[in-house]
Amino acid sequence: MQNCPQFVVAVHAALRADAVVVPVNPMNKADEFVHYITDPGTTVVLTTADLVGIVAEASARLPAAQQLRHIVATRFTDAMPATLAPEEAPSDAILQWLLADPALPEPAAGAPTHLTRWADALAAGHVAGPHTAQPDDLALLPYTSGTTGLPKGCMHTHRTLMHNVMASAIWGFSTPEAVSLGVVPMFHITG
């Protein structure tokens, strides 16, 4: 996903579900996405409606045993209020891009992939099971850029993420009331 509220929700939801987050550059194409599905053994992708076709295409290129099991697609406006104050409304062209709602692609016959809209996933009302992740369990697997071959996953545990978050807060004199502007891509380790 591009930077959006759903990205933050998706990361926290995956961690709460004791899953591993594999943040991926939203500018990747299907050829590149195949690696991000096969290398870490990805089974679920949370993405935006404008990118769901690329993700589905990458999955469809794989043997059924390696294909994604679920793709959840959100529209950027899923995190916006139903009506916007005129002073907060973006230009018409940007609003149309935000409102874009391409049809979810049909999975190939016999494909194991299920496609779900973000709003439908939230409305399903699933309750998280007991949280079982431990400090040294894998939590985040960002990938290198692949300048010297295929991108490689960089393993981060819950412990190393917690250290990074707490050290950054202390170093930056952050408080619970702090408001920050995130300008780097959230899929990147800096984000």
N, C-alpha and C positions, 0 to 999 in steps of 0.2 A: 504494500500500500504506500501511497504518498503519505506525508505527514497529515494526520487527521485524528480526531478523537477516537475513532474506531481502532486505530493502530494501538493506542495505549490500552484500550479495553481488551483487545485481542491478546496482547502480551500478558496482561494480568490474568486473564481467563485461562490462558494456556498454562501459566505457572501454577495457578490455583488447581488446575486439573492434573497436576504432576506431570505435565508434558514438557517437552523441550521446544523452546522458541528458536526458529530458524528464520531470522529476518533476511529478506531478499530485496535486492534493488528492483523497484517497479519498472525500470526501463529495460529489463532483460526481455529477451524474446524466447519463444518456445524451445529453440535448440538449447539455450542456456538453462532454461527451467528444468529440462530433463535431468540435468546433473543435480539440481537442488531437490529433486524428488528421489532419485535413485541413491545418491551417496549417503544421505542421512536416514533413508528409509521413511520418508515423509508419507503420512497417511491422510492428513487433514490440512487444507489450506484455507486461510481466511484472507480474502482479497476484496478489491473493489470491482464494481460492475463493469467498469471500462477495461479491466484486465482479466476478467474471468475467462474470456475466450482463449487468451494466450495460455493460461494455466491448464484449461481443459484440453487444448491441443497438445501440450507437452505430455500430459497424462495419457492421452489416447495413443501416443506414439510408442508407449511401453507395453510389454506383455501384461496381461491381466493381473498377474501376481504382484507386479510392481506399481500398478496404477493407484492413484489416489482413491481413498474410500469416500471422502467428503470434501466438497468445496462449498464454502459459505461466502456469499457475495453481498457486499454492502454498497449502497449508494452514498456519496458524500453527504447528501441531505438527510440521511437517516439519523444524523446527530444534530441536525438543525431544527429550530422551532418551525412549526407549520407555516407561520406567517412571520415576515421580517419587517422591522421598522424601516421606513424608506431610507433613513440615514445609514442603516446597516446593510442594505441590500447591495449585492455586487452588481456589476454591469450586466446587461442582458445576456451577452455572450458567455460570461463566466457562469451566470445562473443556469443557463441552458446546459452547460457542461456538467455542473453540479447535479442537475436534475436528470441527467442522462440515465436511462433505465433500459439498457439493451436486454433483449430476451436471453435467458440463460440457455447456453447451448445444450442440445440434446446429446446425452452420452451415446457412444456407439453401442450397437446391439451387443448385449452380454457384458458390457463394461461394468465394473463394480462401483463406479463413481456415482455418488448422489450429490446433486446440486441443491442448495438451500439458500434462500434469501436471509440476510442478517436479521431483518425484522421478524421473520417466521421463527428463526432459531431462538431469538429472545422470547417471543411469545409462547414458545413450547413449555416454558416454565420448568425446565430441568433443574434439579437441585444437585449441587456438587456433593460428591461423596467425601469421606474423611480425607483430610490432607495428610499424605504419607511421605512427601519429599523430605529428604534429610539434607543437612548443610553441604555435604560433599557429593550430592546427586547432580547430574548434568542439568543445567537450566537454560543455557543460551548457547547457540551454535552459529555465530556469525561466520561468514565465509570471506576469505581473502579475495582480492580482485582477480587472481588467476593470471598475473602477468608472466609467471614462469611455468605455466601449464594449467591444468584444471584448478579451479578455486579449491582451497582447502578449508575445512571447518576448524574453527578455533574454539576449543571446549572451555566453557565457563560454568562453574558450579554455583549453587545458591550462595555459598560462603563467599566466593570471589565477587559476585554481584553485590552482595550486602556490603562488603568492604569498600567497593568502589562507590556505592551510593552514600554511605556514611562518611567516608573520607572526603568526597566531593562536597557534601553539605557542611562539614566542619571547615574545610579549606576555604569555601566560598562564603562562610558566615551566614549560611542559610537558616531559616526558621520555618516552622509550619505555616506561617503567614506569608512567606515569600511567594512572589509571582515571577516566573521566568518566561522569556521568549525563546522558544526552541527554533533555531534557524538551520541547524544541520539536519540532514536526512535521518529520520529515526531508525531506518533499517541499518544505518552505518554504526559501527561500534562507538563512534563519538556521540551519536544521538542517544 
